[in-house]
Structures are given as structure tokens and as C-alpha cells.
């Protein structure tokens, strides 16, 4: 899987492995249709819910003593997500996202890379607050 794919997976699937709470009461059963009553319409599939990237990252940070400066630092963001934050991994991520700003590993490139990750998360259905886009 690509590095960005791993980032998306960590954010978009955060908390989905938690068991669902058991219902407190049994759901009422639908009445049986009568021969002259129209059949109930099939339920349309629910649209995929968008993911609040800011809330997910904030929750993850609270579980990890604040998560460093993940709001602007690509290195801290990758560490928060338990992903490789090495220069090699960031070079690969930059190539993957087409970020060719500054020298490899420079502050300029790292800032551009963080912005590109947030923009790409938004393109893929993430709700990214302005505070994470700057």
C-alpha cells in the first residue's frame, strides 16, 4: 500500500475496529405485509459518511500525550499515525503526491508535504479544518 494510502487508512478507519455497543432493547419487527398492501420500498444504501480529520487526529493525539505538532509538521503527523517518518519515507510520499518543493527533508518541503496530505485527504472525503491546511 502507498504511504498516502496508509495515512488515509489510519485516519478514515480510526476506531472502526471497536466493537459496536449492544442494543439495549430488541428492535421492533416490521408488520407483515398484507396481500393488498404495497411491498415496502427497498432501503437505499446510506452514503459513505465523511470523516472529520481534525477530530480523528485530535483524538489520536490525546491518546499519545498531545501528538507533537501534527497540525503543521509532516514528521509529527506520521509519528502520530505510527507510520515511518524517515527522510526516505517522506521522499517517497513527496513523489507519490507530486510535491517537488525545496530540498529533500527541508522545512520548505515538509510544510508543502503536510499541506499536500491535507488537501488529498479533503479530496478523498475527509473534512479537514482550516487549522490543518495552513
Backbone torsions as a table, in degrees:
resi	resn	phi	psi	omega
1	UNK	NA	146.2	179.5
2	UNK	-68.6	162.6	178.8
3	UNK	-64.3	-44.5	178.1
4	UNK	-63.5	-37.2	176.3
5	UNK	-59.1	-39.2	177.0
6	UNK	-66.6	-39.6	178.2
7	UNK	-61.6	-49.8	-180.0
8	UNK	-59.4	-44.5	-179.0
9	UNK	-60.2	-45.1	-179.2
10	UNK	-62.2	-39.1	-176.7
11	UNK	-82.1	-48.3	-173.7
12	UNK	-73.5	-21.6	179.8
13	UNK	-110.3	10.5	179.7
14	UNK	-60.2	127.8	176.1
15	UNK	81.5	-3.2	-178.5
16	UNK	-77.7	-13.3	178.2
17	UNK	-88.7	0.3	176.9
18	UNK	-74.8	139.9	178.9
19	UNK	-65.7	142.0	178.3
20	UNK	-71.5	142.9	179.0
21	UNK	-66.4	144.9	179.4
22	UNK	-71.0	140.7	178.1
23	UNK	-63.8	143.7	-176.6
24	UNK	-79.2	-27.1	178.7
25	UNK	-137.9	150.2	179.1
26	UNK	-64.7	144.4	179.0
27	UNK	-71.4	139.9	179.2
28	UNK	-67.5	143.0	-179.3
29	UNK	-84.7	149.1	179.8
30	UNK	-74.8	144.4	178.9
31	UNK	-67.0	148.6	-179.9
32	UNK	-68.8	136.4	-179.6
33	UNK	-68.3	143.0	176.6
34	UNK	-88.8	158.2	-175.8
35	UNK	-57.6	-32.7	-177.8
36	UNK	-93.2	-3.3	179.3
37	UNK	-88.7	143.2	178.0
38	UNK	-68.2	148.4	178.4
39	UNK	-68.7	143.6	179.2
40	UNK	-63.1	144.4	179.5
41	UNK	-68.4	144.6	177.9
42	UNK	-66.9	138.3	-179.6
43	UNK	-69.8	132.8	177.6
44	UNK	-73.5	143.9	178.7
45	UNK	-64.4	139.3	-179.3
46	UNK	-70.3	139.4	177.5
47	UNK	-66.1	151.1	179.6
48	UNK	-63.0	129.7	-179.3
49	UNK	-72.6	140.2	176.9
50	UNK	-74.8	157.6	-176.6
51	UNK	-106.9	129.1	177.1
52	UNK	-80.2	95.1	-175.2
53	UNK	-59.9	-42.2	179.9
54	UNK	-60.2	-44.1	-179.0
55	UNK	-67.2	-41.6	179.9
56	UNK	-62.8	-48.0	-178.9
57	UNK	-65.0	-38.2	178.1
58	UNK	-63.0	-42.5	178.1
59	UNK	-63.5	-44.0	179.1
60	UNK	-62.5	-41.4	-179.6
61	UNK	-63.6	-38.0	-179.9
62	UNK	-65.6	-25.6	178.2
63	UNK	-83.6	-10.3	-176.6
64	UNK	-126.1	45.7	176.7
65	UNK	53.3	40.3	174.6
66	UNK	99.1	-24.1	176.2
67	UNK	72.1	16.0	179.1
68	UNK	66.7	-147.9	-177.5
69	UNK	-102.6	53.2	-176.8
70	UNK	-63.1	-19.0	-178.1
71	UNK	-65.4	-28.6	-178.8
72	UNK	-131.2	-14.4	-175.4
73	UNK	-101.7	120.3	177.6
74	UNK	-65.2	-35.0	179.3
75	UNK	-63.5	-48.2	179.7
76	UNK	-66.8	-35.4	176.9
77	UNK	-62.3	-47.3	178.9
78	UNK	-62.8	-40.5	177.8
79	UNK	-64.3	-40.5	178.5
80	UNK	-59.2	-35.8	-178.7
81	UNK	-87.6	5.2	-178.1
82	UNK	58.8	41.9	176.8
83	UNK	-115.1	160.7	179.8
84	UNK	-63.3	123.7	179.9
85	UNK	-109.7	14.3	-178.3
86	UNK	-64.4	163.7	178.0
87	UNK	-58.6	-40.4	179.1
88	UNK	-60.8	-44.2	179.4
89	UNK	-65.9	-39.9	179.7
90	UNK	-69.1	-35.0	174.8
91	UNK	-62.2	-44.3	179.4
92	UNK	-62.7	-42.9	178.5
93	UNK	-64.2	-41.1	178.2
94	UNK	-61.4	-43.5	177.8
95	UNK	-63.3	-43.8	-179.4
96	UNK	-59.3	-39.7	-176.8
97	UNK	-96.3	0.0	179.1
98	UNK	70.4	33.4	179.0
99	UNK	-96.3	111.3	-179.2
100	UNK	-128.8	67.6	-177.4
101	UNK	-122.6	130.2	176.2
102	UNK	65.7	177.9	178.1
103	UNK	-75.1	152.4	178.1
104	UNK	-55.2	127.9	177.7
105	UNK	83.9	-3.0	-179.4
106	UNK	-72.8	160.2	177.3
107	UNK	-58.7	-40.1	-179.8
108	UNK	-59.2	-45.9	179.4
109	UNK	-68.2	-40.8	-178.3
110	UNK	-63.9	-38.7	177.9
111	UNK	-66.1	-45.4	179.3
112	UNK	-62.9	-37.0	180.0
113	UNK	-66.7	-42.5	178.1
114	UNK	-61.3	-45.6	178.9
115	UNK	-60.7	-42.1	-179.0
116	UNK	-65.1	-39.5	178.5
117	UNK	-63.1	-45.9	-179.3
118	UNK	-64.6	-40.5	178.3
119	UNK	-63.8	-41.0	-179.2
120	UNK	-68.9	-36.4	175.8
121	UNK	-62.2	-41.9	179.1
122	UNK	-65.0	-40.4	177.8
123	UNK	-60.9	-28.1	-175.9
124	UNK	-99.5	19.5	174.8
125	UNK	100.6	1.7	177.6
126	UNK	-81.4	142.9	174.1
127	UNK	-94.8	105.1	-174.7
128	UNK	-106.9	117.1	-179.1
129	UNK	-68.2	154.6	179.6
130	UNK	-55.9	-31.5	-178.6
131	UNK	-62.8	-22.2	178.9
132	UNK	-97.3	-8.1	-177.8
133	UNK	-92.0	-13.0	-174.6
134	UNK	-90.3	NA	NA
